[in-house]
Amino acid sequence: MTVVDARGHRCPVPSLKLQKALQTALPGAQVTLLATDPMARIDVPFLMDQLRGQVLGVEENDGVLSITVVAPDDPPA
């Protein structure tokens, strides 16, 4: 599983870093985004909907969001 560390970055950087990681991920691969920006809780599901991917889960621990997604079948350009 790939982990994208975007802690300390504000919107839209966490989503952009996740999108970049998804460009090289195999279809169906799990990618976890670590983010401290609370907007990631909204932005990532929106991004995954646009990319036809899936959000598996969102957890928060000590102010750090851990959002696990499944890479779409068609990688984003």
PDB file of N, H, CA, C and O in Angstrom:
ATOM      1  N   MET A   1       0.840  -1.178   0.000  1.00  0.00           N
ATOM      2  CA  MET A   1       0.000   0.000   0.000  1.00  0.00           C
ATOM      3  C   MET A   1       0.884   1.241   0.000  1.00  0.00           C
ATOM      4  O   MET A   1       1.904   1.291   0.688  1.00  0.00           O
ATOM      5  N   THR A   2       0.486   2.227  -0.771  1.00  0.00           N
ATOM      6  H   THR A   2      -0.342   2.186  -1.330  1.00  0.00           H
ATOM      7  CA  THR A   2       1.207   3.490  -0.874  1.00  0.00           C
ATOM      8  C   THR A   2       0.662   4.462   0.167  1.00  0.00           C
ATOM      9  O   THR A   2      -0.547   4.528   0.388  1.00  0.00           O
ATOM     10  N   VAL A   3       1.560   5.219   0.809  1.00  0.00           N
ATOM     11  H   VAL A   3       2.542   5.165   0.629  1.00  0.00           H
ATOM     12  CA  VAL A   3       1.166   6.250   1.764  1.00  0.00           C
ATOM     13  C   VAL A   3       1.640   7.594   1.236  1.00  0.00           C
ATOM     14  O   VAL A   3       2.813   7.769   0.906  1.00  0.00           O
ATOM     15  N   VAL A   4       0.708   8.542   1.159  1.00  0.00           N
ATOM     16  H   VAL A   4      -0.245   8.400   1.427  1.00  0.00           H
ATOM     17  CA  VAL A   4       1.008   9.899   0.715  1.00  0.00           C
ATOM     18  C   VAL A   4       0.946  10.795   1.948  1.00  0.00           C
ATOM     19  O   VAL A   4      -0.111  10.932   2.565  1.00  0.00           O
ATOM     20  N   ASP A   5       2.067  11.401   2.306  1.00  0.00           N
ATOM     21  H   ASP A   5       2.925  11.290   1.805  1.00  0.00           H
ATOM     22  CA  ASP A   5       2.129  12.242   3.494  1.00  0.00           C
ATOM     23  C   ASP A   5       1.960  13.709   3.103  1.00  0.00           C
ATOM     24  O   ASP A   5       2.862  14.327   2.538  1.00  0.00           O
ATOM     25  N   ALA A   6       0.777  14.251   3.419  1.00  0.00           N
ATOM     26  H   ALA A   6       0.045  13.749   3.878  1.00  0.00           H
ATOM     27  CA  ALA A   6       0.495  15.658   3.119  1.00  0.00           C
ATOM     28  C   ALA A   6       0.232  16.428   4.415  1.00  0.00           C
ATOM     29  O   ALA A   6      -0.426  17.468   4.403  1.00  0.00           O
ATOM     30  N   ARG A   7       0.747  15.913   5.527  1.00  0.00           N
ATOM     31  H   ARG A   7       1.282  15.068   5.537  1.00  0.00           H
ATOM     32  CA  ARG A   7       0.569  16.601   6.805  1.00  0.00           C
ATOM     33  C   ARG A   7       1.228  17.976   6.748  1.00  0.00           C
ATOM     34  O   ARG A   7       2.337  18.129   6.235  1.00  0.00           O
ATOM     35  N   GLY A   8       0.526  18.971   7.283  1.00  0.00           N
ATOM     36  H   GLY A   8      -0.375  18.847   7.700  1.00  0.00           H
ATOM     37  CA  GLY A   8       1.047  20.323   7.311  1.00  0.00           C
ATOM     38  C   GLY A   8       0.712  21.145   6.079  1.00  0.00           C
ATOM     39  O   GLY A   8       0.977  22.347   6.049  1.00  0.00           O
ATOM     40  N   HIS A   9       0.141  20.525   5.074  1.00  0.00           N
ATOM     41  H   HIS A   9      -0.074  19.549   5.099  1.00  0.00           H
ATOM     42  CA  HIS A   9      -0.235  21.242   3.850  1.00  0.00           C
ATOM     43  C   HIS A   9      -1.718  21.577   3.880  1.00  0.00           C
ATOM     44  O   HIS A   9      -2.519  20.825   4.436  1.00  0.00           O
ATOM     45  N   ARG A  10      -2.078  22.688   3.290  1.00  0.00           N
ATOM     46  H   ARG A  10      -1.428  23.299   2.839  1.00  0.00           H
ATOM     47  CA  ARG A  10      -3.466  23.133   3.221  1.00  0.00           C
ATOM     48  C   ARG A  10      -4.036  22.823   1.835  1.00  0.00           C
ATOM     49  O   ARG A  10      -3.303  22.571   0.879  1.00  0.00           O
ATOM     50  N   CYS A  11      -5.348  22.849   1.764  1.00  0.00           N
ATOM     51  H   CYS A  11      -5.943  23.053   2.541  1.00  0.00           H
ATOM     52  CA  CYS A  11      -6.085  22.647   0.526  1.00  0.00           C
ATOM     53  C   CYS A  11      -5.543  23.601  -0.549  1.00  0.00           C
ATOM     54  O   CYS A  11      -5.349  24.783  -0.267  1.00  0.00           O
ATOM     55  N   PRO A  12      -5.301  23.130  -1.742  1.00  0.00           N
ATOM     56  CA  PRO A  12      -5.641  21.840  -2.348  1.00  0.00           C
ATOM     57  C   PRO A  12      -4.488  20.846  -2.380  1.00  0.00           C
ATOM     58  O   PRO A  12      -4.591  19.811  -3.039  1.00  0.00           O
ATOM     59  N   VAL A  13      -3.389  21.136  -1.681  1.00  0.00           N
ATOM     60  H   VAL A  13      -3.305  21.976  -1.146  1.00  0.00           H
ATOM     61  CA  VAL A  13      -2.184  20.305  -1.797  1.00  0.00           C
ATOM     62  C   VAL A  13      -2.427  18.831  -1.454  1.00  0.00           C
ATOM     63  O   VAL A  13      -1.960  17.970  -2.200  1.00  0.00           O
ATOM     64  N   PRO A  14      -3.136  18.490  -0.362  1.00  0.00           N
ATOM     65  CA  PRO A  14      -3.342  17.057  -0.091  1.00  0.00           C
ATOM     66  C   PRO A  14      -4.017  16.313  -1.250  1.00  0.00           C
ATOM     67  O   PRO A  14      -3.600  15.212  -1.608  1.00  0.00           O
ATOM     68  N   SER A  15      -5.049  16.910  -1.830  1.00  0.00           N
ATOM     69  H   SER A  15      -5.388  17.805  -1.540  1.00  0.00           H
ATOM     70  CA  SER A  15      -5.734  16.259  -2.962  1.00  0.00           C
ATOM     71  C   SER A  15      -4.830  16.158  -4.182  1.00  0.00           C
ATOM     72  O   SER A  15      -4.861  15.157  -4.898  1.00  0.00           O
ATOM     73  N   LEU A  16      -4.033  17.182  -4.419  1.00  0.00           N
ATOM     74  H   LEU A  16      -4.008  17.995  -3.837  1.00  0.00           H
ATOM     75  CA  LEU A  16      -3.112  17.149  -5.564  1.00  0.00           C
ATOM     76  C   LEU A  16      -2.050  16.072  -5.387  1.00  0.00           C
ATOM     77  O   LEU A  16      -1.706  15.374  -6.341  1.00  0.00           O
ATOM     78  N   LYS A  17      -1.529  15.935  -4.173  1.00  0.00           N
ATOM     79  H   LYS A  17      -1.807  16.503  -3.398  1.00  0.00           H
ATOM     80  CA  LYS A  17      -0.536  14.884  -3.913  1.00  0.00           C
ATOM     81  C   LYS A  17      -1.156  13.500  -4.081  1.00  0.00           C
ATOM     82  O   LYS A  17      -0.528  12.593  -4.628  1.00  0.00           O
ATOM     83  N   LEU A  18      -2.384  13.344  -3.611  1.00  0.00           N
ATOM     84  H   LEU A  18      -2.894  14.081  -3.166  1.00  0.00           H
ATOM     85  CA  LEU A  18      -3.072  12.064  -3.778  1.00  0.00           C
ATOM     86  C   LEU A  18      -3.293  11.767  -5.250  1.00  0.00           C
ATOM     87  O   LEU A  18      -3.052  10.648  -5.702  1.00  0.00           O
ATOM     88  N   GLN A  19      -3.748  12.754  -5.996  1.00  0.00           N
ATOM     89  H   GLN A  19      -3.944  13.663  -5.629  1.00  0.00           H
ATOM     90  CA  GLN A  19      -3.987  12.558  -7.430  1.00  0.00           C
ATOM     91  C   GLN A  19      -2.702  12.166  -8.147  1.00  0.00           C
ATOM     92  O   GLN A  19      -2.723  11.303  -9.025  1.00  0.00           O
ATOM     93  N   LYS A  20      -1.590  12.785  -7.785  1.00  0.00           N
ATOM     94  H   LYS A  20      -1.573  13.486  -7.072  1.00  0.00           H
ATOM     95  CA  LYS A  20      -0.308  12.443  -8.408  1.00  0.00           C
ATOM     96  C   LYS A  20       0.065  10.988  -8.106  1.00  0.00           C
ATOM     97  O   LYS A  20       0.539  10.273  -8.989  1.00  0.00           O
ATOM     98  N   ALA A  21      -0.149  10.554  -6.867  1.00  0.00           N
ATOM     99  H   ALA A  21      -0.534  11.135  -6.150  1.00  0.00           H
ATOM    100  CA  ALA A  21       0.157   9.167  -6.499  1.00  0.00           C
ATOM    101  C   ALA A  21      -0.738   8.190  -7.262  1.00  0.00           C
ATOM    102  O   ALA A  21      -0.298   7.102  -7.632  1.00  0.00           O
ATOM    103  N   LEU A  22      -1.976   8.572  -7.493  1.00  0.00           N
ATOM    104  H   LEU A  22      -2.334   9.456  -7.192  1.00  0.00           H
ATOM    105  CA  LEU A  22      -2.903   7.698  -8.202  1.00  0.00           C
ATOM    106  C   LEU A  22      -2.531   7.540  -9.674  1.00  0.00           C
ATOM    107  O   LEU A  22      -2.924   6.560 -10.307  1.00  0.00           O
ATOM    108  N   GLN A  23      -1.783   8.487 -10.222  1.00  0.00           N
ATOM    109  H   GLN A  23      -1.464   9.283  -9.708  1.00  0.00           H
ATOM    110  CA  GLN A  23      -1.367   8.397 -11.623  1.00  0.00           C
ATOM    111  C   GLN A  23      -0.454   7.205 -11.870  1.00  0.00           C
ATOM    112  O   GLN A  23      -0.428   6.667 -12.977  1.00  0.00           O
ATOM    113  N   THR A  24       0.289   6.789 -10.863  1.00  0.00           N
ATOM    114  H   THR A  24       0.268   7.227  -9.964  1.00  0.00           H
ATOM    115  CA  THR A  24       1.210   5.661 -11.032  1.00  0.00           C
ATOM    116  C   THR A  24       0.745   4.399 -10.299  1.00  0.00           C
ATOM    117  O   THR A  24       1.394   3.356 -10.380  1.00  0.00           O
ATOM    118  N   ALA A  25      -0.374   4.498  -9.589  1.00  0.00           N
ATOM    119  H   ALA A  25      -0.901   5.345  -9.523  1.00  0.00           H
ATOM    120  CA  ALA A  25      -0.878   3.333  -8.853  1.00  0.00           C
ATOM    121  C   ALA A  25      -1.564   2.369  -9.816  1.00  0.00           C
ATOM    122  O   ALA A  25      -2.189   2.782 -10.792  1.00  0.00           O
ATOM    123  N   LEU A  26      -1.437   1.103  -9.527  1.00  0.00           N
ATOM    124  H   LEU A  26      -0.929   0.768  -8.733  1.00  0.00           H
ATOM    125  CA  LEU A  26      -2.140   0.088 -10.309  1.00  0.00           C
ATOM    126  C   LEU A  26      -3.634   0.150 -10.019  1.00  0.00           C
ATOM    127  O   LEU A  26      -4.024   0.492  -8.903  1.00  0.00           O
ATOM    128  N   PRO A  27      -4.474  -0.170 -10.990  1.00  0.00           N
ATOM    129  CA  PRO A  27      -5.914  -0.189 -10.742  1.00  0.00           C
ATOM    130  C   PRO A  27      -6.238  -1.100  -9.557  1.00  0.00           C
ATOM    131  O   PRO A  27      -5.750  -2.227  -9.474  1.00  0.00           O
ATOM    132  N   GLY A  28      -7.061  -0.598  -8.652  1.00  0.00           N
ATOM    133  H   GLY A  28      -7.457   0.318  -8.719  1.00  0.00           H
ATOM    134  CA  GLY A  28      -7.456  -1.380  -7.484  1.00  0.00           C
ATOM    135  C   GLY A  28      -6.490  -1.299  -6.315  1.00  0.00           C
ATOM    136  O   GLY A  28      -6.774  -1.840  -5.247  1.00  0.00           O
ATOM    137  N   ALA A  29      -5.351  -0.632  -6.494  1.00  0.00           N
ATOM    138  H   ALA A  29      -5.121  -0.191  -7.362  1.00  0.00           H
ATOM    139  CA  ALA A  29      -4.375  -0.505  -5.405  1.00  0.00           C
ATOM    140  C   ALA A  29      -4.924   0.417  -4.324  1.00  0.00           C
ATOM    141  O   ALA A  29      -5.682   1.343  -4.612  1.00  0.00           O
ATOM    142  N   GLN A  30      -4.539   0.157  -3.086  1.00  0.00           N
ATOM    143  H   GLN A  30      -3.923  -0.595  -2.852  1.00  0.00           H
ATOM    144  CA  GLN A  30      -4.936   1.013  -1.981  1.00  0.00           C
ATOM    145  C   GLN A  30      -3.877   2.075  -1.751  1.00  0.00           C
ATOM    146  O   GLN A  30      -2.679   1.789  -1.743  1.00  0.00           O
ATOM    147  N   VAL A  31      -4.334   3.301  -1.566  1.00  0.00           N
ATOM    148  H   VAL A  31      -5.306   3.534  -1.573  1.00  0.00           H
ATOM    149  CA  VAL A  31      -3.456   4.433  -1.294  1.00  0.00           C
ATOM    150  C   VAL A  31      -4.016   5.136  -0.062  1.00  0.00           C
ATOM    151  O   VAL A  31      -5.216   5.399   0.017  1.00  0.00           O
ATOM    152  N   THR A  32      -3.144   5.441   0.897  1.00  0.00           N
ATOM    153  H   THR A  32      -2.169   5.228   0.832  1.00  0.00           H
ATOM    154  CA  THR A  32      -3.570   6.145   2.106  1.00  0.00           C
ATOM    155  C   THR A  32      -2.967   7.533   2.121  1.00  0.00           C
ATOM    156  O   THR A  32      -1.761   7.707   1.949  1.00  0.00           O
ATOM    157  N   LEU A  33      -3.823   8.515   2.330  1.00  0.00           N
ATOM    158  H   LEU A  33      -4.803   8.373   2.470  1.00  0.00           H
ATOM    159  CA  LEU A  33      -3.413   9.907   2.443  1.00  0.00           C
ATOM    160  C   LEU A  33      -3.401  10.290   3.915  1.00  0.00           C
ATOM    161  O   LEU A  33      -4.380  10.071   4.629  1.00  0.00           O
ATOM    162  N   LEU A  34      -2.286  10.864   4.367  1.00  0.00           N
ATOM    163  H   LEU A  34      -1.491  11.042   3.787  1.00  0.00           H
ATOM    164  CA  LEU A  34      -2.194  11.431   5.708  1.00  0.00           C
ATOM    165  C   LEU A  34      -2.287  12.941   5.569  1.00  0.00           C
ATOM    166  O   LEU A  34      -1.501  13.545   4.840  1.00  0.00           O
ATOM    167  N   ALA A  35      -3.234  13.552   6.257  1.00  0.00           N
ATOM    168  H   ALA A  35      -3.872  13.061   6.850  1.00  0.00           H
ATOM    169  CA  ALA A  35      -3.447  14.995   6.112  1.00  0.00           C
ATOM    170  C   ALA A  35      -3.885  15.598   7.442  1.00  0.00           C
ATOM    171  O   ALA A  35      -4.581  14.959   8.231  1.00  0.00           O
ATOM    172  N   THR A  36      -3.466  16.833   7.673  1.00  0.00           N
ATOM    173  H   THR A  36      -2.901  17.352   7.032  1.00  0.00           H
ATOM    174  CA  THR A  36      -3.895  17.564   8.862  1.00  0.00           C
ATOM    175  C   THR A  36      -4.932  18.630   8.517  1.00  0.00           C
ATOM    176  O   THR A  36      -5.535  19.213   9.418  1.00  0.00           O
ATOM    177  N   ASP A  37      -5.145  18.889   7.256  1.00  0.00           N
ATOM    178  H   ASP A  37      -4.655  18.416   6.524  1.00  0.00           H
ATOM    179  CA  ASP A  37      -6.142  19.867   6.827  1.00  0.00           C
ATOM    180  C   ASP A  37      -7.522  19.207   6.898  1.00  0.00           C
ATOM    181  O   ASP A  37      -7.764  18.221   6.202  1.00  0.00           O
ATOM    182  N   PRO A  38      -8.436  19.736   7.732  1.00  0.00           N
ATOM    183  CA  PRO A  38      -9.754  19.112   7.852  1.00  0.00           C
ATOM    184  C   PRO A  38     -10.553  19.099   6.550  1.00  0.00           C
ATOM    185  O   PRO A  38     -11.475  18.297   6.401  1.00  0.00           O
ATOM    186  N   MET A  39     -10.213  19.974   5.612  1.00  0.00           N
ATOM    187  H   MET A  39      -9.464  20.626   5.733  1.00  0.00           H
ATOM    188  CA  MET A  39     -10.920  19.996   4.327  1.00  0.00           C
ATOM    189  C   MET A  39     -10.677  18.722   3.515  1.00  0.00           C
ATOM    190  O   MET A  39     -11.456  18.406   2.616  1.00  0.00           O
ATOM    191  N   ALA A  40      -9.612  17.994   3.820  1.00  0.00           N
ATOM    192  H   ALA A  40      -8.979  18.250   4.550  1.00  0.00           H
ATOM    193  CA  ALA A  40      -9.340  16.744   3.101  1.00  0.00           C
ATOM    194  C   ALA A  40     -10.486  15.758   3.284  1.00  0.00           C
ATOM    195  O   ALA A  40     -10.738  14.923   2.415  1.00  0.00           O
ATOM    196  N   ARG A  41     -11.177  15.854   4.410  1.00  0.00           N
ATOM    197  H   ARG A  41     -10.973  16.533   5.116  1.00  0.00           H
ATOM    198  CA  ARG A  41     -12.316  14.973   4.673  1.00  0.00           C
ATOM    199  C   ARG A  41     -13.424  15.187   3.628  1.00  0.00           C
ATOM    200  O   ARG A  41     -14.191  14.270   3.332  1.00  0.00           O
ATOM    201  N   ILE A  42     -13.496  16.382   3.085  1.00  0.00           N
ATOM    202  H   ILE A  42     -12.873  17.126   3.326  1.00  0.00           H
ATOM    203  CA  ILE A  42     -14.491  16.717   2.056  1.00  0.00           C
ATOM    204  C   ILE A  42     -13.894  16.581   0.658  1.00  0.00           C
ATOM    205  O   ILE A  42     -14.523  16.034  -0.248  1.00  0.00           O
ATOM    206  N   ASP A  43     -12.662  17.092   0.496  1.00  0.00           N
ATOM    207  H   ASP A  43     -12.152  17.537   1.232  1.00  0.00           H
ATOM    208  CA  ASP A  43     -12.034  17.148  -0.828  1.00  0.00           C
ATOM    209  C   ASP A  43     -11.730  15.770  -1.410  1.00  0.00           C
ATOM    210  O   ASP A  43     -11.939  15.545  -2.603  1.00  0.00           O
ATOM    211  N   VAL A  44     -11.244  14.854  -0.590  1.00  0.00           N
ATOM    212  H   VAL A  44     -11.074  15.037   0.378  1.00  0.00           H
ATOM    213  CA  VAL A  44     -10.835  13.545  -1.116  1.00  0.00           C
ATOM    214  C   VAL A  44     -12.029  12.738  -1.640  1.00  0.00           C
ATOM    215  O   VAL A  44     -11.942  12.192  -2.740  1.00  0.00           O
ATOM    216  N   PRO A  45     -13.140  12.640  -0.900  1.00  0.00           N
ATOM    217  CA  PRO A  45     -14.282  11.928  -1.487  1.00  0.00           C
ATOM    218  C   PRO A  45     -14.768  12.568  -2.794  1.00  0.00           C
ATOM    219  O   PRO A  45     -15.171  11.865  -3.720  1.00  0.00           O
ATOM    220  N   PHE A  46     -14.727  13.906  -2.864  1.00  0.00           N
ATOM    221  H   PHE A  46     -14.400  14.477  -2.112  1.00  0.00           H
ATOM    222  CA  PHE A  46     -15.119  14.590  -4.096  1.00  0.00           C
ATOM    223  C   PHE A  46     -14.171  14.209  -5.237  1.00  0.00           C
ATOM    224  O   PHE A  46     -14.616  13.909  -6.345  1.00  0.00           O
ATOM    225  N   LEU A  47     -12.860  14.223  -4.962  1.00  0.00           N
ATOM    226  H   LEU A  47     -12.498  14.467  -4.062  1.00  0.00           H
ATOM    227  CA  LEU A  47     -11.860  13.845  -5.965  1.00  0.00           C
ATOM    228  C   LEU A  47     -12.076  12.407  -6.428  1.00  0.00           C
ATOM    229  O   LEU A  47     -12.064  12.128  -7.627  1.00  0.00           O
ATOM    230  N   MET A  48     -12.272  11.503  -5.485  1.00  0.00           N
ATOM    231  H   MET A  48     -12.282  11.729  -4.511  1.00  0.00           H
ATOM    232  CA  MET A  48     -12.431  10.092  -5.848  1.00  0.00           C
ATOM    233  C   MET A  48     -13.705   9.872  -6.654  1.00  0.00           C
ATOM    234  O   MET A  48     -13.745   9.002  -7.523  1.00  0.00           O
ATOM    235  N   ASP A  49     -14.740  10.650  -6.372  1.00  0.00           N
ATOM    236  H   ASP A  49     -14.707  11.357  -5.666  1.00  0.00           H
ATOM    237  CA  ASP A  49     -15.961  10.561  -7.174  1.00  0.00           C
ATOM    238  C   ASP A  49     -15.676  10.991  -8.611  1.00  0.00           C
ATOM    239  O   ASP A  49     -16.147  10.358  -9.557  1.00  0.00           O
ATOM    240  N   GLN A  50     -14.912  12.060  -8.774  1.00  0.00           N
ATOM    241  H   GLN A  50     -14.529  12.574  -8.006  1.00  0.00           H
ATOM    242  CA  GLN A  50     -14.559  12.540 -10.114  1.00  0.00           C
ATOM    243  C   GLN A  50     -13.706  11.522 -10.868  1.00  0.00           C
ATOM    244  O   GLN A  50     -13.851  11.360 -12.080  1.00  0.00           O
ATOM    245  N   LEU A  51     -12.817  10.838 -10.146  1.00  0.00           N
ATOM    246  H   LEU A  51     -12.699  10.969  -9.162  1.00  0.00           H
ATOM    247  CA  LEU A  51     -11.890   9.890 -10.778  1.00  0.00           C
ATOM    248  C   LEU A  51     -12.481   8.486 -10.910  1.00  0.00           C
ATOM    249  O   LEU A  51     -11.844   7.589 -11.462  1.00  0.00           O
ATOM    250  N   ARG A  52     -13.692   8.301 -10.405  1.00  0.00           N
ATOM    251  H   ARG A  52     -14.210   9.030  -9.957  1.00  0.00           H
ATOM    252  CA  ARG A  52     -14.344   6.992 -10.384  1.00  0.00           C
ATOM    253  C   ARG A  52     -13.575   5.998  -9.522  1.00  0.00           C
ATOM    254  O   ARG A  52     -13.496   4.810  -9.835  1.00  0.00           O
ATOM    255  N   GLY A  53     -13.011   6.509  -8.432  1.00  0.00           N
ATOM    256  H   GLY A  53     -13.075   7.474  -8.178  1.00  0.00           H
ATOM    257  CA  GLY A  53     -12.336   5.665  -7.446  1.00  0.00           C
ATOM    258  C   GLY A  53     -13.254   5.475  -6.256  1.00  0.00           C
ATOM    259  O   GLY A  53     -14.441   5.795  -6.312  1.00  0.00           O
ATOM    260  N   GLN A  54     -12.689   4.950  -5.177  1.00  0.00           N
ATOM    261  H   GLN A  54     -11.724   4.690  -5.132  1.00  0.00           H
ATOM    262  CA  GLN A  54     -13.502   4.639  -4.008  1.00  0.00           C
ATOM    263  C   GLN A  54     -12.755   5.008  -2.734  1.00  0.00           C
ATOM    264  O   GLN A  54     -11.551   4.780  -2.619  1.00  0.00           O
ATOM    265  N   VAL A  55     -13.475   5.577  -1.786  1.00  0.00           N
ATOM    266  H   VAL A  55     -14.453   5.762  -1.879  1.00  0.00           H
ATOM    267  CA  VAL A  55     -12.928   5.834  -0.459  1.00  0.00           C
ATOM    268  C   VAL A  55     -13.277   4.640   0.406  1.00  0.00           C
ATOM    269  O   VAL A  55     -14.451   4.308   0.571  1.00  0.00           O
ATOM    270  N   LEU A  56     -12.255   3.991   0.962  1.00  0.00           N
ATOM    271  H   LEU A  56     -11.301   4.261   0.828  1.00  0.00           H
ATOM    272  CA  LEU A  56     -12.493   2.831   1.829  1.00  0.00           C
ATOM    273  C   LEU A  56     -12.775   3.242   3.261  1.00  0.00           C
ATOM    274  O   LEU A  56     -13.590   2.622   3.945  1.00  0.00           O
ATOM    275  N   GLY A  57     -12.097   4.293   3.714  1.00  0.00           N
ATOM    276  H   GLY A  57     -11.435   4.796   3.158  1.00  0.00           H
ATOM    277  CA  GLY A  57     -12.310   4.695   5.093  1.00  0.00           C
ATOM    278  C   GLY A  57     -11.583   5.971   5.435  1.00  0.00           C
ATOM    279  O   GLY A  57     -10.597   6.346   4.800  1.00  0.00           O
ATOM    280  N   VAL A  58     -12.100   6.633   6.466  1.00  0.00           N
ATOM    281  H   VAL A  58     -12.901   6.329   6.981  1.00  0.00           H
ATOM    282  CA  VAL A  58     -11.505   7.852   6.986  1.00  0.00           C
ATOM    283  C   VAL A  58     -11.371   7.688   8.494  1.00  0.00           C
ATOM    284  O   VAL A  58     -12.351   7.414   9.187  1.00  0.00           O
ATOM    285  N   GLU A  59     -10.159   7.856   8.993  1.00  0.00           N
ATOM    286  H   GLU A  59      -9.363   8.078   8.430  1.00  0.00           H
ATOM    287  CA  GLU A  59      -9.911   7.788  10.427  1.00  0.00           C
ATOM    288  C   GLU A  59      -9.177   9.051  10.849  1.00  0.00           C
ATOM    289  O   GLU A  59      -8.455   9.654  10.056  1.00  0.00           O
ATOM    290  N   GLU A  60      -9.367   9.445  12.100  1.00  0.00           N
ATOM    291  H   GLU A  60      -9.954   8.954  12.744  1.00  0.00           H
ATOM    292  CA  GLU A  60      -8.640  10.591  12.625  1.00  0.00           C
ATOM    293  C   GLU A  60      -8.019  10.205  13.947  1.00  0.00           C
ATOM    294  O   GLU A  60      -8.680   9.644  14.821  1.00  0.00           O
ATOM    295  N   ASN A  61      -6.725  10.516  14.086  1.00  0.00           N
ATOM    296  H   ASN A  61      -6.188  10.971  13.376  1.00  0.00           H
ATOM    297  CA  ASN A  61      -5.996  10.207  15.311  1.00  0.00           C
ATOM    298  C   ASN A  61      -5.045  11.355  15.607  1.00  0.00           C
ATOM    299  O   ASN A  61      -4.149  11.642  14.813  1.00  0.00           O
ATOM    300  N   ASP A  62      -5.233  12.006  16.732  1.00  0.00           N
ATOM    301  H   ASP A  62      -5.962  11.772  17.377  1.00  0.00           H
ATOM    302  CA  ASP A  62      -4.392  13.136  17.142  1.00  0.00           C
ATOM    303  C   ASP A  62      -4.320  14.228  16.076  1.00  0.00           C
ATOM    304  O   ASP A  62      -3.251  14.787  15.832  1.00  0.00           O
ATOM    305  N   GLY A  63      -5.447  14.531  15.443  1.00  0.00           N
ATOM    306  H   GLY A  63      -6.316  14.076  15.641  1.00  0.00           H
ATOM    307  CA  GLY A  63      -5.503  15.600  14.459  1.00  0.00           C
ATOM    308  C   GLY A  63      -5.006  15.240  13.072  1.00  0.00           C
ATOM    309  O   GLY A  63      -4.947  16.098  12.192  1.00  0.00           O
ATOM    310  N   VAL A  64      -4.646  13.971  12.866  1.00  0.00           N
ATOM    311  H   VAL A  64      -4.694  13.274  13.581  1.00  0.00           H
ATOM    312  CA  VAL A  64      -4.175  13.528  11.552  1.00  0.00           C
ATOM    313  C   VAL A  64      -5.242  12.631  10.922  1.00  0.00           C
ATOM    314  O   VAL A  64      -5.627  11.602  11.477  1.00  0.00           O
ATOM    315  N   LEU A  65      -5.699  13.052   9.757  1.00  0.00           N
ATOM    316  H   LEU A  65      -5.387  13.888   9.306  1.00  0.00           H
ATOM    317  CA  LEU A  65      -6.639  12.236   8.997  1.00  0.00           C
ATOM    318  C   LEU A  65      -5.880  11.172   8.224  1.00  0.00           C
ATOM    319  O   LEU A  65      -4.833  11.444   7.636  1.00  0.00           O
ATOM    320  N   SER A  66      -6.404   9.982   8.230  1.00  0.00           N
ATOM    321  H   SER A  66      -7.254   9.761   8.708  1.00  0.00           H
ATOM    322  CA  SER A  66      -5.870   8.887   7.434  1.00  0.00           C
ATOM    323  C   SER A  66      -7.009   8.425   6.529  1.00  0.00           C
ATOM    324  O   SER A  66      -7.969   7.801   6.980  1.00  0.00           O
ATOM    325  N   ILE A  67      -6.879   8.746   5.238  1.00  0.00           N
ATOM    326  H   ILE A  67      -6.099   9.253   4.871  1.00  0.00           H
ATOM    327  CA  ILE A  67      -7.943   8.457   4.280  1.00  0.00           C
ATOM    328  C   ILE A  67      -7.427   7.414   3.292  1.00  0.00           C
ATOM    329  O   ILE A  67      -6.484   7.663   2.542  1.00  0.00           O
ATOM    330  N   THR A  68      -8.055   6.256   3.307  1.00  0.00           N
ATOM    331  H   THR A  68      -8.821   6.054   3.917  1.00  0.00           H
ATOM    332  CA  THR A  68      -7.638   5.169   2.418  1.00  0.00           C
ATOM    333  C   THR A  68      -8.592   5.088   1.241  1.00  0.00           C
ATOM    334  O   THR A  68      -9.811   5.045   1.407  1.00  0.00           O
ATOM    335  N   VAL A  69      -8.010   5.067   0.043  1.00  0.00           N
ATOM    336  H   VAL A  69      -7.020   5.101  -0.092  1.00  0.00           H
ATOM    337  CA  VAL A  69      -8.791   5.020  -1.188  1.00  0.00           C
ATOM    338  C   VAL A  69      -8.330   3.848  -2.043  1.00  0.00           C
ATOM    339  O   VAL A  69      -7.259   3.282  -1.828  1.00  0.00           O
ATOM    340  N   VAL A  70      -9.156   3.503  -3.005  1.00  0.00           N
ATOM    341  H   VAL A  70     -10.027   3.963  -3.179  1.00  0.00           H
ATOM    342  CA  VAL A  70      -8.823   2.486  -3.995  1.00  0.00           C
ATOM    343  C   VAL A  70      -8.624   3.194  -5.316  1.00  0.00           C
ATOM    344  O   VAL A  70      -9.482   3.964  -5.748  1.00  0.00           O
ATOM    345  N   ALA A  71      -7.492   2.939  -5.965  1.00  0.00           N
ATOM    346  H   ALA A  71      -6.795   2.313  -5.614  1.00  0.00           H
ATOM    347  CA  ALA A  71      -7.191   3.559  -7.252  1.00  0.00           C
ATOM    348  C   ALA A  71      -8.214   3.150  -8.290  1.00  0.00           C
ATOM    349  O   ALA A  71      -8.628   1.991  -8.335  1.00  0.00           O
ATOM    350  N   PRO A  72      -8.627   4.094  -9.126  1.00  0.00           N
ATOM    351  CA  PRO A  72      -9.613   3.778 -10.160  1.00  0.00           C
ATOM    352  C   PRO A  72      -9.049   2.859 -11.232  1.00  0.00           C
ATOM    353  O   PRO A  72      -7.835   2.707 -11.365  1.00  0.00           O
ATOM    354  N   ASP A  73      -9.951   2.248 -11.993  1.00  0.00           N
ATOM    355  H   ASP A  73     -10.938   2.371 -11.885  1.00  0.00           H
ATOM    356  CA  ASP A  73      -9.532   1.368 -13.089  1.00  0.00           C
ATOM    357  C   ASP A  73      -8.809   2.130 -14.178  1.00  0.00           C
ATOM    358  O   ASP A  73      -7.876   1.609 -14.787  1.00  0.00           O
ATOM    359  N   ASP A  74      -9.234   3.370 -14.432  1.00  0.00           N
ATOM    360  H   ASP A  74      -9.993   3.793 -13.937  1.00  0.00           H
ATOM    361  CA  ASP A  74      -8.581   4.230 -15.427  1.00  0.00           C
ATOM    362  C   ASP A  74      -7.808   5.298 -14.687  1.00  0.00           C
ATOM    363  O   ASP A  74      -8.422   6.213 -14.137  1.00  0.00           O
ATOM    364  N   PRO A  75      -6.466   5.224 -14.646  1.00  0.00           N
ATOM    365  CA  PRO A  75      -5.700   6.213 -13.904  1.00  0.00           C
ATOM    366  C   PRO A  75      -5.934   7.617 -14.448  1.00  0.00           C
ATOM    367  O   PRO A  75      -6.113   7.796 -15.653  1.00  0.00           O
ATOM    368  N   PRO A  76      -5.934   8.622 -13.557  1.00  0.00           N
ATOM    369  CA  PRO A  76      -6.133   9.994 -14.030  1.00  0.00           C
ATOM    370  C   PRO A  76      -4.961  10.477 -14.866  1.00  0.00           C
ATOM    371  O   PRO A  76      -3.820  10.063 -14.665  1.00  0.00           O
ATOM    372  N   ALA A  77      -5.259  11.345 -15.790  1.00  0.00           N
ATOM    373  H   ALA A  77      -6.186  11.682 -15.953  1.00  0.00           H
ATOM    374  CA  ALA A  77      -4.205  11.898 -16.658  1.00  0.00           C
ATOM    375  C   ALA A  77      -3.507  13.057 -15.990  1.00  0.00           C
ATOM    376  O   ALA A  77      -2.594  13.645 -16.570  1.00  0.00           O
TER     377      ALA A  77
END
